[in-house]
Amino acid sequence: MIEADSLKNLYSKAKLAFNKCILNPDNGYLKDENNIPINDIILMEDFVCVKFLKYEIDTFVIEVKLQLISPDKRLIGKYFYYENETGAPVDDSLIFV
């Protein structure tokens, strides 16, 4: 069972990963994909999902979704952070709408 502190930790990891992604010089093009300054984007916690791989109970991926909200409260995108059963980051995805 996942406890509230674990959820807070997962959302914190996702927010840190988003900032790392968006500030990475190799991802500079992302700043051109929306007209809102990066520092003005509000990260809103959406959901945490655990996905088991086949029938192996010890092998799973945790998916954390953040909604990206503009200062005027519009949904402008979503960010997904993934980590494996050991807590290691395995992937992420940023989508502007």
C-alpha positions as CSV (number, residue, x, y, z in Angstrom):
1,M,0.0,0.0,0.0
2,I,1.3,3.5,-0.9
3,E,1.2,6.0,2.0
4,A,0.6,9.8,1.7
5,D,4.4,10.5,2.3
6,S,5.2,8.2,-0.6
7,L,2.8,10.0,-2.9
8,K,4.3,13.4,-1.8
9,N,7.8,12.0,-2.6
10,L,6.7,10.7,-6.0
11,Y,5.2,14.1,-6.9
12,S,8.3,15.9,-5.7
13,K,10.5,13.6,-7.9
14,A,8.3,14.3,-10.9
15,K,8.5,18.1,-10.3
16,L,12.3,17.9,-10.0
17,A,12.4,15.8,-13.2
18,F,10.2,18.3,-15.0
19,N,12.5,21.2,-14.0
20,K,15.6,19.2,-15.0
21,C,13.9,18.4,-18.4
22,I,12.8,21.9,-19.2
23,L,16.1,23.5,-18.1
24,N,18.3,21.0,-20.0
25,P,20.2,23.0,-22.7
26,D,19.6,20.1,-25.1
27,N,15.8,20.7,-24.7
28,G,16.0,24.4,-25.4
29,Y,13.4,24.0,-28.2
30,L,10.7,23.2,-25.6
31,K,10.6,26.9,-24.6
32,D,9.5,27.7,-28.1
33,E,6.6,25.2,-28.0
34,N,4.4,27.5,-25.8
35,N,4.2,31.2,-25.2
36,I,4.3,31.1,-21.4
37,P,7.6,31.6,-19.6
38,I,8.8,28.4,-18.0
39,N,8.9,30.0,-14.6
40,D,5.2,30.9,-14.8
41,I,4.0,27.3,-15.4
42,I,2.1,25.9,-12.4
43,L,2.6,22.2,-11.8
44,M,-0.6,20.5,-10.6
45,E,-0.5,17.0,-9.2
46,D,-2.8,14.7,-11.1
47,F,-2.3,11.0,-10.5
48,V,0.1,8.2,-9.6
49,C,-0.4,4.8,-11.3
50,V,1.4,1.5,-10.7
51,K,1.7,-0.7,-13.7
52,F,2.7,-4.3,-13.2
53,L,4.6,-6.1,-16.0
54,K,2.9,-9.4,-17.0
55,Y,2.4,-11.5,-13.9
56,E,5.5,-10.5,-12.1
57,I,4.5,-8.8,-8.9
58,D,8.1,-7.7,-8.2
59,T,8.5,-5.9,-11.6
60,F,6.5,-2.7,-12.1
61,V,6.6,0.9,-13.3
62,I,5.2,3.9,-11.3
63,E,3.7,6.6,-13.5
64,V,3.3,10.1,-12.1
65,K,1.3,12.7,-14.1
66,L,1.5,16.4,-13.6
67,Q,-0.8,18.9,-15.3
68,L,0.9,22.1,-16.6
69,I,-1.3,25.1,-15.9
70,S,-0.9,28.7,-17.2
71,P,-1.2,31.6,-14.8
72,D,-4.7,32.3,-16.1
73,K,-5.7,28.7,-15.1
74,R,-5.6,27.1,-18.6
75,L,-4.3,23.5,-19.1
76,I,-1.3,24.0,-21.4
77,G,0.2,20.5,-21.2
78,K,1.1,17.4,-19.2
79,Y,4.2,15.8,-17.9
80,F,4.7,12.1,-17.1
81,Y,7.5,10.8,-14.9
82,Y,8.2,7.1,-14.7
83,E,10.3,5.1,-12.3
84,N,10.8,1.4,-11.7
85,E,10.3,-0.8,-8.7
86,T,13.7,0.3,-7.3
87,G,12.8,4.0,-7.4
88,A,15.1,4.7,-10.4
89,P,13.8,7.1,-13.1
90,V,13.3,5.2,-16.4
91,D,11.6,7.7,-18.6
92,D,9.6,10.9,-18.9
93,S,7.3,12.6,-21.4
94,L,6.3,16.3,-21.9
95,I,3.4,17.2,-24.0
96,F,2.1,20.8,-24.7
97,V,-1.5,21.1,-25.8
